């Protein structure tokens, strides 16, 4: 049972089970408390947000500083291997990178394969060696040198493990808050057992068996139901406590929500995600998204493209203008009517041609001589031409 499902169940009218501290409490179902893994839920939400954003990026390739769409472009934007498209591949790559702090990609028969597990032997002056590279039931029967693979690594310390250790402390406090909420909000009462009931006959069952069934099964179903009838044997009397003692405590609920907020804020800071974005707030989305792209997405993309360029292109090719660049501007949704005036300025200043802007907007390029030209209006003529009366 997840935390959110548990909360929903409580808020929709679920009731905790407590008659007296000496009897019924030992029969409480504690499983819902032991499975509180809020930090894992939040970390996965953060990782999914980042991986989904990077999977939307366009991996642009250049030859002699000119954008091209050859084989390398197809690999990164369409099909890195026969079992995954580019979005699936990049989501898995980034998820493993953020969750495990590292990710290994090897090439086999022209396909890029993400390793599910591997062993590595690191050296100070020699290449790192990767062994036992495993993927989907298959283990490569060879070793890989660092120069033969794409090895992505974020930091020297595993941020997920640090977060898990930190949030483990939060979970303990959260469990205490949930326990307070359970006891404050649940129905309470007392069970009176007449002395004669211990010697009464219950068919072929003993008093201990009847008592065990009442505590472990009947009361549990009774308290967990919106409407229910609790049949009792002669000699057993259940009395509900006064209503004012069983009201749900808002302070206990606030303890829980405050702790959840603190966990979300901690994870958001660790992954450089605006807190409001991770929470799903919709106010000022454009501004916080730009902040997220700058501090959360761009650094990861820079690291990924650097590793790709140095391994799949090499220093000499990069110096010639042959390289790959990850375009993060494709992450944000663009409304053409909101930026119509800006489009006019970009064309009038000569920064982009018509086809380049159409591509960024998600429209098909016209591929005409006019659509590929760059235009500059007279407003942007050189100062010398203006003084000399030139036409610009």
Buried (B, 14 or more C-beta within 10 A) or exposed (E): EEBEEBBEBBEEEBBBBBBEEEBBEEBBEEEBBEEBBBBBBBBBBBBBBBBBBBBBBBBBBBBEEEEEEEEBBBBBBEBBBEEBEBBEBBBBBBBBBBBBBBBBBBBEEEBBBBBBEBEBEEEEEEEBBBEEBEBEEEEBEEBBEBEBBBBBEBEEEBBBEEBBEBBEEBBEBBBBBBBBBBBBBBBBBEBEBEEEBEEEEBEEEEBEEBBEBBBEEBBBEBBBEEEEEEEEBEBBEBEEEEEEEBEEEEEBBEBBEEBBEBBBBBBBEBBBBBBBBBBEEEEEBEEBBEBBBEEBBBEBBEBBBBBBBBBBBBEEBBEBEBBBBBBBEBBBEEEEEEBEEEBEEBBBBEEBBBBBBBBBEEEEBEEEEEBEEEEEEEEEEEEEEEEEEEEE
